[in-house]
């Protein structure tokens, strides 16, 4: 439509020019001079109109590209980290050859659980008529901002993008997620499932795919939300601590023992009647199993236990059996702040982390096993406790309470992200 109006204007200009030429040929000199002088502002007005129309269309297209770029960068921030690529993104979206783009910049302002991404594009369009009056180009600018609002209510997250029942409950399991939300990053049609007479009490349920549950299985205050974009891994930037050698091999605890941070090769076993006290710091379990049997006790404050393999095989795992007593809290500072369990990302998918200690299993902080298959039963019902569970998959096998009151635990909040164009 704009092109048609421009064509009509051009046609009218040609008709006017013919009239002016006829009038200029009139022998009445004063008459010709009058129209010659009148033609200058008239042509100037028409030229301004044509150039303004072109500039307005270009400005609109530039604004659309800036809006799309701001949303694309906001999505990038919500899913990953790294340098924002504003210029290439904008260039791919804005393809008007008559506009010279001189700069595209972006900035991010953070406040609490929200970020504001701002994109500014600047350029110019050359004029068709106005250059006669000394204006060779019309400057253009487009500014757009997109907000990223992230909930901070997550306490359970399955990271697997395709697994069926990445989060699952079965049998007569009763899971109470006190004032917090369970998320599944799986795009499966059964990203989260609750079967049998199992019950899940949570603030909300969120999934990238769909869920397989019935109203008899769940109680939520904020509903069930499907087809979300993936939840960002809150601990993706935490690096594995460096280590070498072995502080001890095949540690077997049968009585009361206190140990210091170090590298414990080929596992740790705490037997019935045994008590293992962990001094604050980072403990590396290099291969083998960290096993706490029924009747065994493990206590530690300001502790991170890391599970890895120096050989690339026999990757360390965890087994906490029923009637074991485990009370561990994470450090509130340092490289592993907030993490009570931390498994190597290089471990193959499906490494078993069986955390089935029941009500005497209290893990204060984050259980972060990004490639692990977490089986969980336990936790304290107290609202003063804090547990996050993040695994490749998460299966609740018995009655569990996962509370989220983590202000004093240095854990990282996570939750669903919403993107919105501000301007």
C-alpha positions in Angstrom: 0.0 0.0 0.0 2.9 2.4 0.8 4.5 1.6 -2.5 1.2 2.3 -4.3 0.9 5.7 -2.5 4.5 6.5 -3.5 3.8 5.6 -7.1 0.7 7.8 -7.1 2.7 10.7 -5.7 5.4 10.2 -8.4 2.8 10.2 -11.1 1.3 13.4 -9.8 4.8 15.0 -9.7 5.3 14.1 -13.4 1.9 15.7 -14.2 2.8 18.8 -12.3 6.1 19.0 -14.1 4.3 18.9 -17.5 2.0 21.7 -16.3 5.1 23.7 -15.2 6.7 23.2 -18.6 3.6 24.4 -20.4 3.3 27.4 -18.1 7.0 28.1 -18.5 6.5 28.4 -22.3 3.8 31.0 -21.9 4.9 34.3 -23.3 3.6 36.2 -20.3 6.9 36.4 -18.4 5.3 37.3 -15.0 3.0 34.4 -15.2 5.8 31.9 -15.9 8.0 33.4 -13.2 5.2 33.1 -10.6 4.6 29.5 -11.3 8.4 28.7 -11.4 8.7 30.2 -7.9 5.6 28.4 -6.7 7.0 25.1 -7.9 10.0 25.1 -5.5 8.0 24.8 -2.2 5.5 22.6 -3.9 8.1 20.1 -5.1 9.9 20.4 -1.7 6.7 19.5 0.0 6.1 16.5 -2.2 9.8 15.4 -1.8 9.5 15.6 2.0 6.4 13.5 1.8 8.0 10.8 -0.3 11.2 10.7 1.8 9.2 10.8 5.0 7.1 7.8 3.9 10.2 5.8 3.1 11.9 6.7 6.4 8.7 5.8 8.3 8.5 2.4 6.7 12.2 1.8 7.4 11.8 2.9 11.0 8.9 0.5 11.5 10.9 -2.4 10.1 13.9 -1.4 12.2 11.7 -1.4 15.4 10.3 -4.8 14.6 13.8 -6.2 14.2 14.9 -4.5 17.5 11.9 -6.0 19.3 12.7 -9.5 17.9 16.4 -9.1 18.8 15.6 -8.1 22.4 13.3 -11.1 22.8 15.9 -13.4 21.3 18.6 -12.2 23.6 16.3 -12.4 26.6 15.6 -16.0 25.7 19.4 -16.7 25.4 19.9 -15.3 28.9 17.1 -17.3 30.3 18.5 -20.6 28.9 22.3 -20.2 28.8 25.1 -17.8 29.7 27.7 -16.2 27.5 28.2 -13.1 25.4 25.1 -11.6 23.8 25.3 -11.4 20.0 23.1 -8.4 19.3 24.6 -7.3 16.0 24.4 -10.7 14.2 20.9 -11.3 15.5 19.7 -8.0 14.4 21.3 -8.3 11.0 19.7 -11.6 10.4 16.3 -10.1 11.1 16.6 -6.7 9.4 17.2 -7.0 5.6 16.3 -3.6 4.1 19.2 -2.8 1.7 18.2 0.9 1.5 19.0 1.4 5.2 22.6 1.8 6.4 22.8 0.3 9.9 25.7 2.0 11.8 25.5 0.3 15.2 23.5 -2.2 17.2 24.2 -2.4 21.0 22.7 -4.3 23.9 22.8 -4.1 27.7 21.4 -6.1 30.6 20.3 -4.7 33.9 19.5 -7.1 36.7 17.3 -6.7 39.7 16.5 -9.6 42.0 15.0 -12.4 40.0 14.5 -10.3 36.9 16.6 -8.9 34.1 16.0 -6.2 31.5 17.6 -6.6 28.1 17.8 -3.4 26.0 18.7 -3.2 22.3 19.4 0.0 20.5 19.8 0.1 16.7 21.0 3.2 14.8 21.3 3.9 11.1 20.1 6.1 8.3 18.3 6.1 5.0 19.4 8.2 2.0 16.9 10.7 0.7 15.5 10.9 -2.9 14.3 14.5 -2.9 15.6 16.2 0.2 19.2 15.9 -0.8 18.4 18.9 -3.2 17.8 20.9 0.0 21.0 19.7 1.6 19.6 16.7 3.5 21.3 13.6 2.1 20.1 11.1 4.8 17.5 10.8 7.5 18.8 9.3 10.8 16.9 6.3 12.2 16.9 4.8 15.7 15.0 1.9 17.2 15.1 1.0 20.9 13.5 -2.0 22.5 13.5 -3.7 25.9 12.5 -7.2 27.0 12.1 -8.3 30.6 13.0 -11.7 31.9 11.2 -12.7 35.1 12.3 -15.9 36.8 10.4 -17.6 39.6 12.5 -18.7 42.5 10.2 -21.3 43.9 11.8 -24.5 42.5 13.0 -27.3 44.7 12.9 -30.3 42.4 14.2 -30.3 38.8 14.7 -33.2 36.3 17.1 -32.0 33.6 16.6 -34.7 31.0 15.1 -33.2 27.9 13.5 -36.4 26.5 13.0 -39.0 29.2 9.5 -40.4 29.9 8.5 -39.8 33.5 11.6 -37.7 34.2 9.9 -36.9 37.5 7.9 -39.8 38.8 5.9 -41.0 41.8 4.4 -44.4 42.2 2.7 -46.8 44.6 1.6 -45.2 47.8 4.3 -42.5 47.9 3.4 -39.3 49.6 5.5 -36.3 48.6 5.1 -32.9 50.3 7.0 -30.1 48.6 6.5 -27.3 51.2 5.8 -24.0 49.3 7.8 -25.0 46.3 7.5 -26.3 42.7 8.6 -29.4 40.9 9.8 -29.0 37.3 10.6 -31.4 34.5 12.6 -30.3 31.5 11.5 -33.3 29.5 9.5 -32.6 26.3 7.9 -36.0 26.6 4.2 -36.4 26.5 4.8 -37.9 30.0 7.3 -35.5 31.4 6.0 -36.1 34.9 3.9 -38.9 36.2 2.1 -39.8 39.4 0.5 -43.2 39.5 -1.2 -45.6 41.9 -2.3 -43.9 45.1 0.7 -41.6 45.2 0.1 -38.0 46.2 2.1 -34.9 45.4 1.5 -31.7 47.4 3.3 -28.7 45.8 3.0 -25.1 45.1 2.9 -25.9 41.4 3.9 -28.4 38.8 5.8 -27.3 35.6 6.9 -29.3 32.6 8.3 -28.6 29.1 6.1 -31.5 27.8 2.9 -32.9 29.2 2.1 -34.7 32.4 0.3 -37.9 33.3 -1.5 -37.3 36.6 -5.0 -37.2 37.9 -6.6 -34.8 40.3 -6.6 -37.5 43.0 -2.8 -37.6 42.8 -1.9 -33.9 43.3 -2.7 -30.9 45.4 -1.3 -27.6 44.2 -1.9 -24.0 45.1 -0.8 -22.6 41.7 -1.8 -25.3 39.3 -0.2 -27.4 36.6 1.7 -25.6 33.9 2.8 -27.5 30.7 4.7 -26.5 27.6 7.1 -24.2 29.5 10.5 -23.4 28.1 13.2 -25.3 29.7 14.3 -24.4 33.2 17.9 -23.2 33.3 20.3 -25.4 35.3 21.1 -23.2 38.3 24.5 -24.8 39.0 25.7 -25.0 35.4 28.6 -22.7 36.1 29.9 -24.5 39.1 33.2 -26.1 38.3 34.5 -29.5 39.6 37.1 -28.9 42.3 40.6 -30.0 41.2 42.0 -33.0 43.1 44.8 -35.6 43.0 46.0 -38.6 45.0 44.1 -40.4 47.7 43.7 -39.4 51.3 42.2 -42.8 52.1 41.1 -46.0 50.3 38.0 -48.0 50.9 37.2 -46.2 54.2 35.0 -48.5 56.3 33.4 -46.9 59.4 32.3 -49.3 62.1 32.6 -47.1 65.2 32.8 -43.3 65.8 35.3 -41.6 63.4 36.0 -38.0 62.4 37.6 -37.2 59.1 38.9 -34.1 57.3 38.3 -32.9 53.7 40.3 -34.9 51.2 40.1 -37.5 48.4 38.6 -40.8 49.4 39.2 -43.4 46.7 37.0 -46.4 46.1 34.2 -45.3 48.3 33.2 -44.8 51.9 31.0 -47.3 53.9 29.3 -46.4 57.2 27.9 -49.6 58.8 25.3 -50.1 61.5 26.6 -48.7 64.8 29.2 -46.6 63.0 29.2 -42.7 63.2 31.1 -40.6 60.7 31.7 -37.0 61.5 32.8 -34.7 58.7 34.7 -31.6 59.4 33.8 -28.6 57.2 35.1 -28.6 53.6 35.0 -30.5 50.3 35.2 -34.3 50.2 36.0 -36.0 46.9 34.7 -39.6 46.5 36.8 -40.9 43.6 35.1 -44.1 42.4 33.1 -46.5 44.4 30.0 -45.9 46.6 29.3 -43.6 49.4 27.1 -46.0 51.4 25.3 -45.4 54.7 23.6 -48.5 55.9 20.7 -48.8 58.3 21.8 -47.9 61.8 24.7 -45.9 60.5 25.1 -42.2 61.1 26.8 -39.4 59.1 27.0 -35.8 60.4 28.6 -32.8 58.8 28.1 -29.0 58.7 29.5 -26.8 55.9 30.2 -29.9 53.8 30.2 -30.7 50.1 30.6 -34.3 49.0 31.8 -34.6 45.3 31.3 -37.8 43.3 33.7 -38.4 40.4 36.2 -40.8 38.8 39.8 -40.1 38.1 39.9 -43.1 35.6 36.6 -42.5 33.7 35.1 -45.7 35.0 33.5 -47.0 38.2 32.0 -43.5 38.7 31.2 -42.7 42.3 27.5 -43.1 43.4 25.5 -42.9 46.6 23.3 -45.4 48.6 21.6 -44.2 51.8 19.5 -47.0 53.1 16.4 -46.9 55.3 16.9 -46.2 59.0 20.3 -44.5 58.3 20.7 -41.2 60.0 22.2 -38.5 57.8 22.4 -34.9 58.7 24.5 -32.8 56.3 24.5 -29.1 55.4 26.3 -27.3 52.6 28.9 -24.6 52.9 27.5 -21.0 52.7 30.6 -19.7 50.9 33.3 -20.8 48.6 33.3 -22.5 45.2 30.7 -25.1 46.2 28.4 -22.9 48.2 24.9 -24.3 48.6 25.9 -27.8 47.4 25.7 -30.7 49.8 26.1 -33.3 47.0 27.8 -32.5 43.7 28.3 -35.2 41.0 30.7 -34.8 38.1 28.9 -33.8 34.8 31.1 -36.1 32.8 29.6 -39.2 34.5 27.3 -41.2 32.1 23.6 -40.8 32.4 21.8 -43.1 34.8 24.4 -43.3 37.7 22.3 -44.3 40.7 21.9 -41.9 43.6 19.7 -43.8 46.1 18.8 -41.4 48.9 16.3 -43.5 50.8 17.1 -42.7 54.4 13.6 -41.8 55.4 12.7 -39.1 57.9 16.2 -39.2 59.5 17.8 -38.2 56.2 18.3 -34.4 56.4 20.2 -32.8 53.5 20.5 -29.0 53.9 21.3 -27.6 50.5 21.3 -28.8 47.0 21.6 -32.4 45.8 23.0 -31.7 42.4 23.7 -34.7 40.2 23.1 -33.5 36.6 23.5 -36.9 34.9 22.3 -39.0 37.8 19.1 -41.0 38.4 18.0 -39.8 41.8 15.8 -42.1 43.9 14.6 -40.2 46.9 12.7 -41.0 50.1 13.1 -39.0 53.2 13.6 -35.4 54.4 12.4 -33.4 57.3 8.9 -32.0 57.5 10.2 -28.9 59.3 9.6 -25.6 57.4 13.0 -24.5 58.6 14.9 -27.1 56.5 16.1 -26.6 52.9 16.6 -29.2 50.2 16.9 -28.9 46.5 17.0 -32.0 44.3 18.4 -31.6 40.8 19.1 -34.7 38.7 18.9 -36.1 35.2 15.8 -37.9 36.5 14.1 -37.9 39.9 12.0 -40.7 41.3 10.2 -40.5 44.6 10.1 -43.9 46.1 8.6 -43.3 49.6 7.2 -40.6 51.8 9.2 -37.5 51.4 9.2 -33.9 52.6 11.3 -31.3 50.7 11.0 -27.9 52.3 12.2 -24.7 50.7 13.3 -22.1 53.2 16.8 -21.6 51.8 17.6 -18.0 52.7 20.5 -19.2 55.0 21.8 -22.0 52.8 23.4 -20.2 49.9 21.5 -22.3 47.4 20.7 -20.9 43.9 17.0 -20.2 43.2 15.5 -21.6 40.0 12.1 -21.6 38.4 10.0 -20.9 35.3 11.0 -17.9 33.2 8.6 -15.5 31.4 9.7 -13.1 28.6 7.8 -9.9 27.9 8.4 -7.0 25.5 8.5 -3.8 27.4 9.0 -1.3 24.6 
